[in-house]
Structure formats: C-alpha cells, structure tokens
Amino acid sequence: MTIPKPLLPIAGKPIVQRLVEDIASVCQEEIEEIGFIIGDFGKDVEEHLLQVAKGLNAKGHIFHQEEALGTAHAILCAQEIMEGKTIVAFADTLFRADFKLDDSKDGIIWVQKVEDPSAFGVVQVDEQNHIKEFVEKPANYVSDLAIIGIYYFKDGAYLKENLQYLIDNDIKDNGEYQITDALERMKEDGTHFVPGEVIEWLDCGNKNATVNTNQRILEFIKEEEDLVAESIDFKNALIVPPCFIGENVKIENSIVGPHVSVGKGTQILRSVISNSIIQEDSHIEGVNIDNSMVGNHTSLKTKTQSLSIGDYNEWSS
C-alpha cells in the first residue's frame, strides 16, 4: 500500500498538516472545524487526519467522496459544516504568504503568476481588482494568474447552494462538476471575488515537485523548528543542513543533506543522500541518491540515480 498523497511527509510533517497550519497562520481567528474529504484511505489515515485537526484545537470531520466526480462534487461532500466563513483547500499544494486573510471580503481566490497558464484554471481581474472571469485551462492567453486551489468564502452556505445547483442541473465541464462553474454563477449573482496573491506556490503533484517543495520548506523553517531529533544514532557521519531527521534514526558512515527529510526508525548506512525524502522504518545501505523519494518499510541498495519508490519495497542493483 502506498501512502495517500496528503500524508506524504514534507520536512517531517504530512502535506495536509502543513497546509492547515499555513492556513491557520493567515486567518484572523481560530479555526473551529476542519473537514477532510477523502476516498477509502482506511481507519489509520482517518485517525491521523482527526489528530491534525485536534492539533489546531479544531473539531475534525471525515467525509468520503465515493466516486471522483470533480472538485465541486468533492467539496459538497462536506456540506454539513459549510456555514459562515469557509476556506476550501486542495491537499496537494503548499504556499508562502505574508498577509492576513481579509475576512470582510465576499470571497478570495488565491493565485500565483505562472509562465504557462494553459495547464491551470486562471482568473481575470478588472480595474477594481475584482475577479471578472474564471477560465479553466485556457487554450489561448487570457491571464497568467493561476488558481492555486485555496479559496475563502464569507458565506459557506451560499457556496453550498451554488455547488448543489451544478449537481441538480447536471452542469459539467469535461465530464466533471467544477468549482469554477459555481464561482462564475456566484459572481454573476453579485459576489465580489478578489485575488489573494501568495509569495510562492509549492506544488506536490508529482515526485520532482514534492522533492522540490521539501527543499523549499526546509529552507523556510530551518530557523524556526527543531529539525534533528535528539534520539538519532549518529556514528562517523555528516549531516549537511538543512535536514529533517526523525526519532530513532540511525546514520552511520554516511553523508546526509542538504535538503533531506528522514522519517523515524530509518537506517542509513554507507550512503550519500541529498535533496530527497526518505520515509519511516526503511533501510538504506551503500547508495548514492539525489532528487529521490523512498517510501515506508523499504530496503534499498542501488547505484546513483533519481528514484521514487513506494512503501514495503526491496530494491537492489
């Protein structure tokens, strides 16, 4: 079994945990409830997610999307908690921001300028900095402000009403119910959406993007968080910061770093590792790897290369 993407560790914390902590840091008030919309990830994952909410003094809820029918359908799965001020976020993205959320606005769509907007949903803004159009993956250039997948709504119930309208009237885009269609309908009904531009958008959509995000996060937090556990077994080895090293990790005759995250219980012997994510309880011996991800409970012996290896694997060459 491979770990669900929202629980992939970035500098020692699951993506989804870092995401909700980042959102909490820009909110003006405490978050009361957090809903996680997931597939069938199992009870252990559900309990982990509820603990993430508890860590922010919020009540956690688990909602299941039984069939992947689009972003609007997924969000509507959490309709029972969509009242009042509501933030929606997709759990494969992280961000950096230096602002506080202006909760007096009707809605805020967080965006980032991109070089190739054709792969994203984008927004156009008018002279008052109100969003005047939402365009999903434009074939021709209309804007370079890509929607990063984080939204604020002053009235969650009104969002719910417009999402339900799509379902009831079978309004789809490319066979799926899309949140941008609900946003367009709300805008036409008088809702003023404004863009909230972030400093940096950190994607976790694939291996290379996730490894790069791990590198960036380690740089951001190296002065703020304790990154190396006191319980590591360290012998004739060098850690090149910044790195995250979890509890009960053994590092022997090796060089680790920079920009490496190592989960608890992992052993690294006679190896050189840089710019990589090694998850929990794995055994790494006699390798030289860079720009790689290695899963949980994995045994790895190989030559220099770029890797992405899931949980419970053995690999040698």
Secondary structure, 3 states (H helix, E strand, C coil): CCCCHHHCEECCEEHHHHHHHHHHHHCCCCCCEEEEEECCCCHHHHHHHHHHHHHCCCEEEEEECCCCCCHHHHHHCCHHHCCCCEEEECCCEEEECCCCCCCCCCEEEEEEECCCHHHCEEEEECCCCCEEEEEECCCCCCCCEEEEEEEEECCHHHHHHHHHHHHHCCCCECCECCHHHHHHHHHHCCCCEEEEECCEEEECCCHHHHHHHHHHHHHHHCCCCCCECCCCEEECCEECCCEEECCCCEEECCEECCCEEECCCCEEECCEEEEEEECCCCEEECCEEEEEEECCCCEEECCCECCEECCCCEEEC
